[in-house]
Amino acid sequence: MVRLAMVGCGQISERFFQQAAQRPDVEFVATCARTLVSARSRADQYGVPDAYDSFERMYDEVKPDGVVVTTPHSVHAAPTIAALRRGIHVLNEKPMATTLSDCRDMVEAARAGGAILMNLPLDHSPAFLTLLEHFTEGWIGKWTGAESVLMIPGPPRDNWYYDRSVAQGGAMLDCLVYPLSRLISLLGPASLVSAHVNTLIPHRIVGGGKRVESDVDDNVTLIVEWSTGQQAVVRTLWGSSFTRNDTSIYGRRGTLWLSGGQVILHAPDGGPDGAVATEWQGLKDCWRIPIPDSTPNESHIDHFVECIHSGAAPRCSGELQLHVHEILFEAYTSAVLGERRTLQTTFTPWTNVDPDLYDTRSSFI
């Protein structure tokens, strides 16, 4: 039995309790929140025996195997580092933290404590894994560029999302982490980033028609470059009339799209066995690739617990997400200074993409 504790008892915590309820080898044994009333309320809802308003005391008294951190963004670092230093495994919600130094300290604490650090987003969805199988030179030729976006009208809740003093980052840390993480998980470590970041809508109308003042970034565009020369545009906006969440991978012979849980391939020479011919974004010669029923479909708790059982590094490891977050924080600096920023961190990709896919210079293509 894996004994878990929860730090942060807001709305985001509910999905982890629900996921854990699907496994016979997992139980939540304690909750912790800023107020004991909040921690006890969530504990009572899910039949958790203990509730605390101090995560250090909870760690020392309950001694859980792992902890799930779902606090507001600016409160991710302290409970995560305290747990890792005690050898307690951590599943940490996105973003990793609100400063790059805190992100580095998390990775170092995991190494020192011999504990697993799993940082969301977790990118290996069935659709992502299906796209990965077709991200080959045989289907798209040499990889030449990418785009990845997440656009929403804006968070509907009138709370800390729009307050920089609490959130310490707006759309960049809350939303851009998703499309950027997808690209980095697929394509591996990048080398350069430049960015434009601003607050486009300071006077907002949110859920229920309430008017709020916002001082967080809500309009972000990054250009990310890899050492082999390919570039990607990564975009988020809290100002659209609908939600768009998709990724495009361009190649000399074909293009892959990941959109709404679908995988689409543009391949003029014909599609894979079992693919369905379709028109996509006005283009012919496109194929909808079915996602096999056998494709793994782990929940966050599934992946976390299996890593605890096996001792394997999570696919959204501390090192991978440290690189993702270096890009985010260097993007803020780029926007202020108006210059490209060189990235220093790296990681070993779990995707095992053929390096020849990146080589656009050694032959005619």
Buried (B, 14 or more C-beta within 10 A) or exposed (E): EBBBBBBBBBEBBBBBBEBBBEBEEBBBBBBBBBEBEBBBBBBEEBEBEBBBBEBBEBBEEBBBBBBBBBBBBBBBBBBBBBBBBBBBBBBBBBBBBBBBEBBBBBBBBBEEBEBBBBBBBBBBBBBBBBBBEBBBBEBBBBBBBBBBBBBBBBBEBBEBBBBBEBBBBBBBBBBBBBBBBBBBBBBBBBBBBBBEBEBEBEEBEBEEEEEBEBEBBBBBBBBBBBEBEBBBBBBBBBBBEEEBBBBBBBBEBBBBBBBEEBBBBBBEEEBBEEBEEBEBEEEEBBBBBBBEEEBEEBBBBBBBBBBBEEEEBBBBBBBBBBBBBBBBBBBBBBBEEEEBBEBEBBBEBBBEBEEEBBBBEEEEE
